[in-house]
Amino acid sequence: MDRRSPKPFDCVEMKHAAQRKLRAEYESRKNEFSSYMEFLDAKARKSQWQNEFWAKVEAARKSSS
């Protein structure tokens, strides 16, 4: 793709939309968490991708020690 041609989507708006969605979910569930960071941590722990990523980070950390 030519770098000068417009992208078929707006990366910044996509990020903002994801953040708005997370914030809306937090607002509807904030009585379950002591903070927004606790909510984000709980969401991340439910993610298979996140769990696999952090397992790789931990394995790399152990192998470099």
PEGISUL-V889512 format. One record per backbone hydrogen bond with DSSP energy under -1.0 kcal/mol. CO is the residue of the C=O (numbers start at 0). NH is the residue of the N-H. If there is no record, write none. Layout:
CO_NH, CO_NH
This chain:
1_4, 9_13, 10_14, 11_15, 12_16, 13_17, 14_18, 15_19, 16_20, 17_21, 18_22, 19_23, 20_24, 21_25, 22_26, 23_27, 25_28, 25_29, 28_31, 29_32, 34_38, 35_39, 36_40, 37_41, 38_42, 39_43, 40_44, 41_45, 43_46, 46_50, 47_51, 48_52, 49_53, 50_54, 51_55, 52_56, 53_57, 54_58, 55_59, 56_60, 57_61, 58_62, 59_63
